């Protein structure tokens, strides 16, 4: 019994150690980012099966929002889950976040995949840190630092290589893919900055659940009267379920859990696994060609994300 108790104490001490917690946080964030990347590739397969992006966004946000709200009520109680709607200021801010933030992120990203491919859309979305740096500099009324300007040019060069495949006179993907992809980067910046006061007051689970429900309901009203239910095979419905559960709900939980063990800067660097996963799947599963210029562009964009995450400013 004494030896067993000693082993239990040793295991607990290891589990509470700083190094173990860091590895655990990195593993959770990495798994979540990979699932996000896989869900983008699953969406590309569904779009090839004539699924409308607006319909998939409506289903994804509504179902994931309902499941997340149920989890919030079970964990924190219904009173805390519905707290954001008791004040006019927080209710209006929640509506704006759900429409301009979460719905903006979801629709622009899927529209970029529909117009091009998951790998390009995901990497373009990772231009969001550049938008955030530009916003922060404008708000502070100062020019970005030399290091930030270097990251800006590195990201722009990577984006140019990715969308042209090294041939600067033409685009390697649809122009709409580039437009929607860059708009998704702006939407990610809005999604990252705007809800900070709400999250500080009501917690990330409640805010994200209501944001998804607000955006999903708006998309439902726009989509379902205009689009019939798609006739999908069993495999296609499985992909829809995967996008809802393992492409939305589970990664969110994993990312939240990772922030208990690692810093947001570290989590954002590990989240670079999302475009890498989308690229690997696009090349290996969907047989999408990717030349040296596209690979170099991806490295430049991900390098920018890493450098900006490591900057204290």
C-alpha positions in Angstrom: 0.0 0.0 0.0 2.9 2.3 0.8 4.5 1.8 -2.5 1.2 2.3 -4.3 0.5 5.5 -2.5 4.0 6.7 -3.4 3.5 5.9 -7.1 0.2 7.8 -7.0 1.8 10.8 -5.4 4.6 10.7 -8.0 2.1 10.5 -10.9 0.2 13.5 -9.5 3.4 15.5 -9.0 4.3 14.8 -12.6 0.9 15.8 -13.8 1.1 19.1 -11.9 4.6 19.9 -13.1 5.2 22.9 -15.3 6.8 20.9 -18.1 4.0 18.4 -18.2 1.3 21.1 -18.3 3.1 22.8 -21.2 3.3 19.6 -23.2 -0.3 18.9 -22.5 -1.4 22.4 -23.6 0.7 22.2 -26.7 -0.8 18.8 -27.5 -4.4 20.0 -27.0 -3.9 23.2 -29.1 -2.2 21.2 -31.9 -5.0 18.6 -32.0 -7.6 21.3 -32.2 -5.7 23.1 -35.0 -5.4 19.9 -37.0 -9.1 19.2 -36.6 -9.8 22.7 -37.9 -7.6 22.1 -40.9 -9.3 18.7 -41.6 -12.7 20.3 -41.4 -11.7 22.8 -44.1 -10.8 19.9 -46.4 -14.1 18.1 -45.6 -15.9 21.3 -46.5 -14.1 21.3 -49.9 -15.2 17.8 -50.6 -18.8 18.8 -49.7 -18.7 21.8 -52.0 -17.5 19.5 -54.9 -20.7 17.5 -54.1 -22.8 20.7 -54.8 -23.3 21.7 -51.2 -24.0 25.4 -50.9 -21.5 27.2 -48.5 -24.3 29.3 -47.0 -26.3 26.1 -46.1 -23.2 24.5 -44.5 -22.4 27.6 -42.5 -26.0 27.8 -41.3 -26.1 24.1 -40.2 -22.6 24.3 -38.7 -23.2 27.4 -36.6 -26.7 26.6 -35.4 -26.0 23.0 -34.3 -22.6 23.8 -32.8 -24.1 26.8 -31.0 -27.0 24.7 -29.5 -24.6 22.0 -28.3 -22.2 24.6 -26.8 -25.0 26.4 -25.1 -26.3 23.2 -23.6 -22.8 22.4 -22.3 -22.6 26.0 -20.9 -25.9 25.6 -19.0 -24.8 22.2 -17.7 -21.4 23.5 -16.5 -22.2 27.0 -15.4 -25.9 27.1 -14.9 -28.7 28.6 -17.0 -28.6 32.0 -15.2 -24.9 32.6 -16.1 -25.4 31.2 -19.6 -28.2 33.7 -20.4 -26.6 36.6 -18.5 -25.3 38.5 -21.7 -29.0 39.3 -22.7 -30.0 41.0 -19.4 -28.3 44.3 -20.3 -28.8 46.3 -23.5 -25.1 47.1 -24.0 -24.0 43.5 -23.8 -27.0 42.3 -25.9 -26.2 44.7 -28.7 -22.5 43.8 -28.6 -23.4 40.1 -28.7 -25.5 40.7 -31.8 -22.7 42.5 -33.5 -20.1 39.9 -32.5 -22.4 37.0 -33.8 -23.0 38.7 -37.1 -19.8 40.6 -38.0 -17.5 38.3 -36.0 -18.4 34.7 -36.0 -20.7 34.7 -39.0 -18.2 36.8 -40.9 -15.4 34.3 -40.1 -17.4 31.2 -41.0 -18.9 32.5 -44.2 -15.9 34.2 -45.7 -13.7 31.2 -45.0 -16.1 28.7 -46.6 -16.7 31.0 -49.5 -13.0 31.1 -50.1 -12.8 27.3 -50.0 -15.7 27.1 -52.4 -14.0 29.6 -54.8 -10.6 28.0 -54.5 -9.4 25.3 -52.1 -9.0 24.7 -48.4 -5.2 25.1 -48.3 -5.1 28.5 -49.9 -8.2 29.7 -48.0 -6.7 28.7 -44.6 -3.3 30.3 -45.3 -5.0 33.6 -46.4 -7.0 33.6 -43.2 -3.8 33.4 -41.3 -3.0 37.0 -42.5 -5.2 38.1 -39.6 -2.3 39.0 -37.3 -1.3 41.6 -39.9 -4.7 43.1 -39.7 -4.6 43.1 -35.9 -1.2 44.8 -35.9 -2.4 47.5 -38.3 -5.5 48.1 -36.1 -3.4 48.3 -33.0 -1.0 50.8 -34.6 -3.8 53.0 -35.9 -5.5 53.0 -32.5 -2.3 53.9 -30.8 -1.5 56.5 -33.5 1.9 55.2 -34.2 3.7 53.4 -36.9 4.4 49.7 -36.5 7.9 48.8 -35.3 10.6 47.8 -37.7 10.1 44.1 -36.7 6.4 44.4 -37.3 6.9 46.1 -40.7 9.3 43.3 -41.6 6.6 40.8 -40.7 4.1 42.7 -42.9 6.3 42.5 -45.9 7.1 38.9 -45.3 3.4 38.1 -45.1 2.6 40.0 -48.2 5.4 38.3 -50.1 4.1 34.9 -48.9 0.6 35.8 -49.9 1.8 36.8 -53.4 3.7 33.6 -53.9 0.8 31.5 -52.7 -1.9 33.0 -54.9 0.3 33.3 -58.0 2.5 30.2 -57.6 5.5 32.2 -58.5 4.0 33.6 -61.8 3.4 37.2 -60.8 1.4 38.0 -64.0 -1.5 35.7 -63.2 -3.3 34.1 -60.3 -3.0 30.4 -59.6 -6.4 30.4 -57.9 -9.7 32.2 -58.5 -9.7 35.9 -57.8 -12.8 35.4 -55.6 -10.8 32.9 -53.5 -8.2 35.7 -52.8 -10.9 38.2 -52.0 -12.9 35.9 -49.7 -9.7 34.7 -48.1 -8.4 38.2 -47.3 -11.9 39.1 -46.0 -11.8 36.1 -43.7 -8.5 37.5 -42.3 -10.3 40.8 -41.5 -13.2 38.8 -40.0 -10.8 36.9 -37.8 -9.3 40.2 -36.6 -12.8 41.4 -35.7 -13.6 38.1 -34.0 -10.4 38.3 -32.0 -10.7 41.9 -30.8 -14.4 42.8 -30.5 -15.6 40.2 -27.9 -12.8 40.8 -25.4 -15.1 42.8 -23.0 -17.8 40.2 -23.3 -15.5 37.3 -22.6 -14.0 39.1 -19.6 -17.6 39.4 -18.1 -19.4 36.3 -19.2 -16.7 33.8 -20.1 -15.7 32.3 -23.5 -18.1 29.4 -23.6 -21.3 31.5 -23.2 -20.1 34.2 -25.6 -19.1 31.8 -28.3 -22.3 29.8 -27.9 -24.5 32.8 -28.3 -22.3 34.2 -31.1 -22.8 31.0 -33.0 -26.5 31.0 -32.4 -26.9 34.6 -33.5 -24.9 34.1 -36.6 -26.4 30.7 -37.3 -30.0 32.0 -36.9 -29.3 34.9 -39.2 -27.9 32.5 -41.8 -30.9 30.2 -41.3 -33.3 33.0 -42.2 -31.3 33.8 -45.3 -30.6 30.3 -46.5 -33.4 27.9 -45.8 -36.3 29.8 -47.6 -34.1 30.0 -50.7 -32.4 26.6 -50.7 -33.9 23.1 -50.5 -32.4 20.5 -48.3 -29.5 18.9 -50.3 -29.8 15.3 -51.4 -26.6 13.9 -50.0 -25.2 10.4 -49.6 -24.6 8.8 -46.2 -20.9 9.6 -46.6 -21.7 13.3 -47.3 -23.9 13.5 -44.2 -21.1 12.0 -42.2 -18.8 14.9 -43.4 -21.5 17.4 -42.4 -21.6 15.9 -38.9 -17.8 15.9 -38.8 -17.7 19.6 -39.7 -20.2 20.4 -37.0 -18.8 18.3 -34.1 -15.1 17.8 -34.9 -14.6 20.9 -37.0 -16.3 23.3 -34.6 -17.3 22.1 -31.2 -14.4 19.8 -30.2 -11.6 22.1 -31.5 -13.1 25.0 -29.5 -13.0 22.9 -26.3 -9.5 21.8 -27.0 -8.3 25.3 -27.6 -9.9 26.6 -24.4 -8.3 23.7 -22.5 -4.9 24.5 -23.9 -5.1 28.1 -22.6 -5.0 26.7 -19.0 -1.5 25.4 -19.6 0.1 27.6 -22.2 0.0 31.3 -23.1 -2.2 32.7 -26.0 1.0 33.5 -27.9 2.2 29.9 -27.7 -1.3 28.7 -28.6 -1.4 30.9 -31.7 1.9 29.5 -32.9 0.8 25.9 -32.3 -2.5 26.8 -34.2 -0.3 27.1 -37.3 -0.9 23.3 -37.6 -4.3 24.2 -39.2 -3.0 25.5 -42.6 -0.3 22.7 -42.5 -3.0 20.1 -42.0 -5.2 21.6 -44.7 -2.2 21.7 -47.2 -1.1 18.1 -46.5 -4.6 16.8 -47.0 -5.2 18.9 -50.1 -2.0 17.5 -51.7 -2.3 13.9 -50.5 -6.1 13.2 -50.5 -7.5 15.7 -53.0 -4.3 15.5 -55.2 -4.1 19.3 -55.5 -0.8 20.4 -57.1 1.4 22.6 -55.0 4.7 24.0 -56.4 7.8 25.4 -54.7 6.4 28.9 -54.8 3.2 27.9 -53.0 5.2 26.1 -50.3 7.5 29.0 -49.9 4.5 31.3 -49.5 3.0 29.1 -46.8 6.3 29.2 -44.9 6.4 33.0 -45.1 2.9 33.4 -43.8 3.3 30.9 -41.0 6.7 32.4 -40.2 5.0 35.8 -39.8 2.4 34.3 -37.4 5.2 32.8 -35.3 7.2 36.0 -35.2 4.2 38.2 -34.3 3.2 35.8 -31.6 6.7 36.0 -30.0 6.7 39.8 -29.9 5.6 41.2 -26.5 4.0 44.2 -28.3 
